[in-house]
Amino acid sequence: MNELKENLEYYIANQDDLVSRFNGRTILIHNQRVIGDYNDFMEGYFVAQSKGYESGSFSLILCSPGEDGFSVNRRTINRFSRMVCA
């Protein structure tokens, strides 16, 4: 199983607990562990990069009730990629 899928499954399985602790924050998940919580995706992304996490080995998820926090579309991913790579 790939790391992104495992991190997402960890989030979904623990969503209620994580929301009670980090609601409204972006959380960085690596190896099915919360590494930290941040104000936004960019802050979490730069922390992941500073820790040497390779792309595809970590997840950044807006911690919130329901599916909105972990449901993204291709347009969102493309926009984020352009911001990070610019």
C-alpha positions as CSV (number, residue, x, y, z in Angstrom):
1,M,0.0,0.0,0.0
2,N,1.4,3.4,-0.8
3,E,2.2,6.0,1.9
4,L,-0.4,8.6,0.8
5,K,-3.2,6.0,1.0
6,E,-2.0,4.8,4.4
7,N,-1.9,8.4,5.7
8,L,-5.4,9.1,4.4
9,E,-6.7,5.9,5.9
10,Y,-5.1,6.9,9.3
11,Y,-6.8,10.3,9.1
12,I,-10.2,8.9,8.3
13,A,-10.0,6.3,11.0
14,N,-8.9,8.9,13.6
15,Q,-10.8,11.9,12.2
16,D,-13.1,12.5,15.2
17,D,-10.1,12.6,17.6
18,L,-8.0,14.7,15.3
19,V,-10.8,17.2,14.7
20,S,-11.2,17.6,18.5
21,R,-7.5,18.5,18.8
22,F,-6.8,20.3,15.5
23,N,-10.1,21.6,14.0
24,G,-9.4,24.2,11.3
25,R,-5.7,23.6,11.2
26,T,-3.7,21.9,8.5
27,I,-2.0,18.8,9.8
28,L,1.1,17.1,8.5
29,I,0.9,13.3,8.5
30,H,3.9,11.1,7.9
31,N,4.1,7.3,8.5
32,Q,0.5,7.4,10.0
33,R,1.6,10.0,12.6
34,V,0.7,13.6,13.1
35,I,4.0,15.5,12.8
36,G,2.5,18.9,13.5
37,D,-0.4,21.4,12.9
38,Y,0.0,24.6,10.9
39,N,-1.9,27.7,9.8
40,D,-2.0,26.7,6.2
41,F,-0.8,24.2,3.6
42,M,2.3,26.2,2.6
43,E,3.6,26.3,6.2
44,G,3.1,22.5,6.5
45,Y,4.7,21.9,3.1
46,F,7.8,23.8,4.0
47,V,8.1,22.0,7.3
48,A,7.8,18.6,5.5
49,Q,10.5,19.7,3.0
50,S,12.8,20.9,5.9
51,K,12.5,17.5,7.5
52,G,13.5,15.8,4.2
53,Y,10.2,14.1,3.5
54,E,10.0,13.2,-0.1
55,S,6.9,14.1,-2.2
56,G,4.4,11.3,-1.9
57,S,5.5,10.2,1.6
58,F,3.5,12.7,3.6
59,S,0.0,14.2,3.6
60,L,-1.2,17.7,4.4
61,I,-4.9,17.7,5.4
62,L,-7.2,20.5,6.5
63,C,-8.5,19.0,9.7
64,S,-12.3,19.4,9.8
65,P,-15.4,17.3,10.2
66,G,-16.8,15.5,7.2
67,E,-15.1,14.8,3.9
68,D,-14.3,18.4,2.9
69,G,-10.8,18.3,4.6
70,F,-9.6,15.3,2.6
71,S,-11.5,15.7,-0.7
72,V,-9.6,17.6,-3.3
73,N,-10.0,17.9,-7.0
74,R,-7.4,18.0,-9.8
75,R,-7.7,21.8,-10.1
76,T,-6.8,22.3,-6.5
77,I,-3.7,20.0,-6.8
78,N,-2.6,21.8,-10.0
79,R,-3.0,25.2,-8.4
80,F,-1.0,24.1,-5.3
81,S,1.7,22.6,-7.5
82,R,2.2,25.8,-9.5
83,M,2.5,27.8,-6.2
84,V,5.1,25.5,-4.8
85,C,7.1,25.1,-7.9
86,A,7.1,28.7,-8.9
